[in-house]
Amino acid sequence: MSRSIISGMGFYVPDNIVTNQDLEKLMETNDEWITERTGIKERRWVIPGEDSTSGMGFKAAKMAIENAGISKDEIDFIIFATLSPDYYFPGPGVTIQEALDLPPIGALDIRNQCSGFVYGLSIADQYIRTGMYKNILVIGSELHSGGLDKTTRGRGVSVIFGDGAGAAVVCATEDENRGILSTHLHAEGKHAKELALLSPATSRWVDTIMKEHDPSDISYYPHMNGNFVFKHAVTRFPEVIMEALQQNGYTPQDIDMLIPHQANLRISQFVQRTMKLNDDQVYNNIQRYGNTTAASIPIALTEALNEGKIKKGDLVCLAAFGSGFTWASALIRW
Ligand code: COA
């Protein structure tokens, strides 16, 4: 049976840097509060109209294909993870298929928020193990900035999220010493509304919202119960990392690099302390990009690779937690 390896990574973030000081001009907030609570110093926000979720995903995908050293025409399936699609439907998977000028291969859109990239990787891994596909493009891309409440009312959410995209080319290999060892997926829908965007929705279409025209209606902005999310995240991250390690007979000390979803630097530091990991075993870049949801792991993984922090043969763990709640991990022998 074939194994899956990540043979190329890529990422793209918009040029427009928005610092904490820039946010002070939009809402009552300050650098000290944001840095202390989240670790974030700046994020990238698309200049309105200048890019899209699929547009950023396309640029990340091109880099990943180039780094994989294959021709785009060898891609035989696309998986696109996002919570901020260009349109309500169709999802951006088909836009990528068109933008890359590919033959009519399949394109799957998945909606698993912060866990989206790891869920996508898991799907790719299963298709490759069964022999159905050989080269799968997995993309995570988010354009949050257009949908945030950038006033003091929305500051608990809007200071955290940034725009960007990351992509991986997942390929079949017969090398038994490398590849994705296992993936682990979880969900707990009873907490769905603790981190959610409730409108517009099939239960509440735009015309209802327009008719009501209620400026105090915040259901069309993302809502987050921050404290509640934090408490669950710091439990679920170590749990799902340990699940992956135990299944493969490893301990936290065996991890060469943990790439946690960049939710909040305090969450990553808490997980690091709980698992007794050294600084050089964990990669964080939320300081520069904020939380880019489905894009955060592939962006961080690409940067860690570019900085030479992951070498062939390393044990790499990806772990995510977010809206749903959903959480997931993947253990990879690089
Ligand atoms: N700037 C300044 N003050 C702010 C603020 C901001 N951007 N956002 C909220 N505040 C204020 C609140 O209004 C509140 O004021 P009050 O005490 O006068 O009522 C105070 O700061 C504390 O708010 P609270 O929400 O309790 O802060 P917190 O310590 O829980 O931190 C989060 C908020 C969101 C940073 C934190 O809960 C968190 O990181 N949660 C996890 C979120 C996450 O990782 N989400 C992504 C998951 S994938």
Residues whose N, C-alpha, C, O or C-beta is under 5 A from the ligand:
A	BS01	COA	E28 T29 N30 W33 R37 C114 R155 G156 V159 G226 N227 V229 F230 A263 N264 F321 G322 S323
